[in-house]
Amino acid sequence: MEPTNKIALVTGGSRGLGKNMALSLAQKGNDVIIVYRSNDNEANAVVAEIEKLGRNAAALQLDVADSKSFDHFFAAITALLDHKWQRSTFDFLINNAGIDRASAIKDTTEQDFDDLMNIHFKGVYFLSQKALPLIADGGRIVNLSTGLARFATPGYAAYASMKGAIEVFTRYLAKEVGARGITANVVAPGIIHTDFTQKAFDAHPELEGYMNSITALGRVGMPEDIGGIVAFLCSKEAGWITAQRIEASGGMFL
């Protein structure tokens, strides 16, 4: 018998966009496993918010840059699913965890490049690979890209290149998992007000006005502009959408 509640696993789910995705999924009636890198207080606070919505939730630590830890992580996921949900699978994988390493091409260090690669591409690739046996047939995979993979803003060549790779990977992933009824899609946000971008807004007071001026909807995005899109892609109604890139930028650089 198909389980009543679907379970979503959200990386980087303790703050910013990931937190809003987790809460949006919970508001739609899904249970959520929050994956966080270091701040267990933030993660546990999101778990508490989800539980207040009447859904079950849990938090597990993982550094998505450390692919050698994935076997251990999914052993923990298997134990958690069995103990808390009496299930051997979950339904939705949201690959959201990310970092920022802005620099011009001439200034990019190999360490920054490797950090971006390990988290935004290698980590997503192998986390998805390891997750596939645990994702229920008919499940959903949502990968996060960026508007910067479509338009070029100096300083983000390495970051955007990783996200461009994710967009290609997602199409291949959709092709390979389609026989199981699993969809794979990309959500590509534009600039959003989060702690991820706060340093840029603080350093450049004119940035907000400029971004407003080049955005069709006239403002910088907020986390709540993104979470509902991810929740929709995980819904029954979105079951015929796969291998697609959905840009959620309010119409930047049209």
N, C-alpha and C positions, 0 to 999 in steps of 0.2 A: 504494500500500500504506500502511495506517495506521501511523504511527510507533510504535515499541515504548514509548518513554518519553514521558509527558506532560510539558509544561513549564508551570509556574506563575509568574506575575509578581505579586509581593507588594509593595505600597507600604508604606513605614514598616516594612520587613522587617529592620532591623538591630538592633532592641531590643524589649523588652516583648512585647506580644501578637503583633506581626508576626513577631518572631524565632521565637516558639513555633509560629506558623502555618507558617512556612517549614520548620522542622525536622520538624513533624508531616507535612507534605506530602512531604518527602524520605523520612521513615521509611516512608511508604506507597508508595515507589517512583517518586516524581516528581522531575524536575529543577526547579530554582528559579532565577529571576532576582530578586535582591534589589534593591529600589529604596530609596534612602536620600537624606536631604536634605543632611547636612553631614559626618557622622562616617564617613569611609571606613575607619578602623581597625576600628570596630564591624562595619561591613558586610562587610569582608574576613574578619573572624573568623567570622561566620556562614557565609560561603561555605566556609571551611575546615572547619567542623563538618559541613556538608552533604556535602562531598567525602569526609570520613571515613566517611560512611554509604554511600559507593559511588555517589553520584549526581553529576551535573554541576551546576555552579552558576556564577553570575556576579553582579556588582554594578554598578549604574548609578546615577548621581546625578540627582536631579530634585527641584525644589521644586514640589510639586503646587499651590501657590498661584499659580504663574506659568503660566497657561494659554497664554500666547503662546509658551512654550518647548516645547509638546507636539509640534509638528511635528518639531522638531529631535530631541526625545527618541525619537520613534517611528522616525525615520530611523536613529538609533543602535541601536534594538531590532532593526530589520530587518537591519542589518549584522551585529549580534551573532548573531542566529538563523542567518543564512546561514553565518557563519564557524565558529561553535561547534557548531551542530546540523544544518547543511545542510538547514534548513527555512525556510519563509517565514511560518509561523504559530506561535503558542503556544496553549495550551489553556485556562488558568485565569487570570482576572483577579481579584485580591483587593484591593479598595479599603479599605485599613486605615489609612493615614497620618492622623494627627490631632494636634491641640493642645488645650490647656485654657485657657479664659479665663473663670473663674468670677467672677460679679458679680451683684448684685441688679439688677433691671430699671432702677431709678432711678439706678444707678451705671454702667451699661454705656456705654462710649464707642463712637463710630462706628468708631474704628480696631479695637477688639476685635471688634465685630460684623463688620466687613469681613474681618478675619483669619479668623474662624470660617467665614464664608460662602465665602471663596475656597478654603479647604482642605477643609471638610467637605461642601460642596454644589457650588459652581461647579466646583471642581477635579475632584470625582468625576464630575460630569455630563459635562464635556468630555473628561476622560481616557478615560472609557468610550466616548464618541462616537468619539474618535480611534483607540481600540483595536479597535473592532468589525471593521474590515477585516482585522485581523491575528489575530483569535480564530478558531480552527478550528471548523468546524461540529461540533456535539456538545459544545462547550466549556461552561465554567461561569463565571459572574460571581458573586462574593460581596461584598456591601457591608456595612460595619460601621455599626451604629446603637448604641443604648444603652437600658438599662432606663429611663433618664430620659425617654424619649419616651412611656412608659406611665404612670409615676408622677412626680409633681411634687416636686422638692426645690429650695427657694429657692436662687438663685445660678446656676442652670443654664438659665434661660429661653432665652437666645440659642443656646447649644450644643445643647440638646434640640430647639429649633425646626429647626435645620439637619438634625438626624438624623431628625426627623419628615418633612422634605422628602425625605430619602434613601429612607425607607420607601415613600412614594408613587412616587417616581422608579423604584424597583426593580420595582414592579408593572407600571408602564408599559413598562419595559425588557424584562421577561419576556414581555409581550405582543408586543413588536415583534421580538424575536430568536427567538421560539419556533419559527418556521418553519424556522430553521436548526438546530434541535435543541439550542440553547443555553439553559441555565437561568440564572435570576437570582434570588438569594435574599438575605435579610438575616440577619445574626447580631447580636443585641443583648445584649452583656454587661451584667451588673450591675457593682458596684464590684469592682475587681481590684487586687491588690497589684502595682503596677508603678511605674516612676519617674514615670509620669503622675499617680499619686495619692499619691506619697510625701509631698509637701508637706502635703497635707491631714491625713494620718495623723500627721505630726510635729507639726503645729500644734494638733491636737485629740486628746490621748491617750485621751479617752473614745470616740472614733469607732469603734474596732475593736469594743468591747463592744456598742455600740449596733447596729452593722451585723450583728453576730452574732445579736443578739436579734430582729431583724426579718426574718431570712433563714430559710426553712424548713429548710435543711440546716445551719444553725447556724454558718456561718463566712463570712469574706470570700473571694472567689475568687482563684485563682492563674492565671498565664498558661497553664499546662498544662490548665486546665479549658476553654479556648477553642480551642486549636489543633486538637485532634482533631475538633471539630465542623466547622470549616472544611474539614479534610481529607476528612471524610465527605461533605460537600456537593459535593466535587469528585470523588467516586468514581462508578464505574459504578452502584453500588447506589442512589445518590441521584438517578439520572437522571429519575425521575418526580416529583421535588419541584421546584416553581418558583413564584415570586411569593409565597414564604412568609417570615414573620418568625419566627425561632427565638430566643427569649429564653433566654440562658444566664446566669442570675443566682442560681442556687441557690434560687430561690423568694423573691425580695425583695418585701416589701409585698403579700403575698397576702391 
